[in-house]
Amino acid sequence: MKNTSTIRKKLSADEAATLTATLKTRFEKNRQRHKGIEWEEVAAALKAKPEKLWSLNEMEMTGGEPDVVDHDRKTGEYIFFDCSAESPKDRRSLCYDIEALDSRKENKPEDNVMDMAAAMGIELLNEEQYRALQLLGNFDTKTSSWLVTPPAIRKHGGAIFGDRRYDHVFIYHNGASSYYAARGFRGALRV
């Protein structure tokens, strides 16, 4: 993962326009993900919070294909999830968190899920969000995605992940220091 402390966290006008056009096209192509939500409302929210475009661009550039999946009526925020068919390709082969990464004596991956998500300005999906995503389509049929792990599991060295196999969504556990070429993570962003 790139060192985000030296990266500008704002898109140029051209970058913002290109990303917004990509998001609009995806939104219109996948209307089943956001019934009752109109693009003009989402576009207005993005315009009001341009700093969120940087995080959406990070999601896009790492293969996440972010799309609107919900609208929080209490806060007025639109919720984006990574909606790529498989776990985002440039966010794989990562262990769960810094503690897990530091515990590896050899063959350490480049980064960890929790730090990478934070650097991107997004949150890791939890189990409830992952199950909600799976109601919108078939995701992770060949890959898997790390999920926010309850502290009671993490304190024993474990972490959870999900996938879809046999037309069912499964939530499993693994050692938090493990990493696989087919396991990445999906994020959420509120705009």
N, C-alpha and C positions, 0 to 999 in steps of 0.2 A: 504494500500500500504506500502511496506517495505521502510524503510529509506535508500534511495539510496546513501546518503553521506557516509555510512559505507560499501557499497557494492562495490566490485571490478568490474569495468566496462570493463573487458576483459575476454574472454573465454579462457579456457585451450585449448591445441592443440586437445585433444580428444573431448571436447565439440564443438569446431569449426568444426571438421570433421563430427561429428554426425549431427549438424545443417545443414551443407552444403549438406550432403547426403539427408536429409529431404527436403530441398529446391529444390534440383535437381529432386527428385522423383515427387514432386508437380508440378514443372515446366514442366516436360515431360508429366505428366498426364493431364495437362490443357493447351495444346498448343494454344487453341482458345483465351486465355487471352493475348498472346504476339506473335502474328504473325510477322514473319520477324526478330525475336530476337533469337539468338542461345545461348545455355547454356554456352558454352565456353567463350563467351564475358562477361556474367554475372559473371561467376566464376572468371575471371581475374579481374573484378571490385571489387569483394568481397576480393580477395587476396590483391589488392592494398590498400584497406581501411578496414583492419581487425577490426577497432573500431566500424564499422557499424554492425558487427556480433552480438555484445552485444545487440543492440537495436532490431535486428531481432529475437534474442533469447527471449527477453522480449515479443515481439509480439507473438511468438510461444508458450511460456510458459503460457500466459494468454488466449490462445484459439483463436488467431487471424488468424492462418494459412496464413502467409504472402506469397505473390507470386508477380512476376514481372507483371506489367500491362502496362508499357510504357517505352520508351527510349527517353530521351531528347537529341536530336541531337546537340543542341547548346552547352550544358554543357558536354555531353557524359555520363550523369548519367542515371542509371536504376532506375525506380520508382516502389517500392513495395507498395501494399495496403494489408490490412487485407482482406482476401478472404474467411473467414469462412462463411458457409451458413447463420448462425444467428450471431447477435452481439456477440463479444467475451465473453464467459461465465464468465471469471474472471475479467471483466471490466464493470460489471453492477451494478445497485443500487447506482449510483453516481449522485450528482447534477452537474450543469454545471461548475462553477468556485468557487474560494475561497470566493468571495463576496456573492455568493448564499449560500455557506456552512455556512459562518459566520452569515448570516441572519436567519438561522433556529434556533428557540428557543428550540425545542425538536426534538427527533427522527432524529438526524443528521446521515447522512451516513458516512462511514469510510473515504471517500476522495472525490475529485471532478475531473471531466474529464480533465480540462486544466492542473492542476498540475500533475496528473498521466501521461498524455501524455508527458509532459515536462521531468518528471523523467525517462521515458522510452527512451527519445531521439527521439521521433517521433512527427509528427504534426497531429492534428485532421483533418479528411477529411472536405473539404468545400462542398457546395451544388453542384458545378460543378463536382468535383471529385466523389462525391457520385452518381450522375447521370451517369457519365462515367463508374463507377464500375457496375452499374445496366445494362449497355449494354453488359456486359460480362457474365451475368448469373442472376439468381433469388436470391437475397440476402434480408435478413430481412423479410421473409414472416410470421414469428411468433414473431419477436422482432422488435426493432427500434434502431437507432443510433443517438446520439447527433452529430451535425455538427457545424462547425465554424459559429458563429452568427454575423451578421452585427452589428456594434456599435449602429446604430439607433434603433435596436430592443433591444439590451442588455441594453441600458440606461433606458429603460422602465421596466426592470426586466424580460424580456423574453429571450428565447433561442429557436433555431430551431433544429428539428430532422427529420429524414427521415425513411421511410419503404416502403415495396412493398406489396400492397394488391390489389386484383381483377385484377391482371396482370398489375398494374400501379404503378409508383413510386410517392409517396406523400411526400411533405415537409410540416411539421406542425410547430406549435409553442406551447410553454408551459412556465410556470414560471420556471426560471433558477434554483430555489431552489427545484424544484420537483425532485423526483427520483423514479424509478420503477425497479422491478426485471427483467423485459423484455427489459429494455433500457440500452445500453452500449455505446461504441464508437468504431469507426474504425480509424486506423491511416495510415499515409503515411510516407515512408522513401525513401530518395534519396541516391543512392550509386554510 
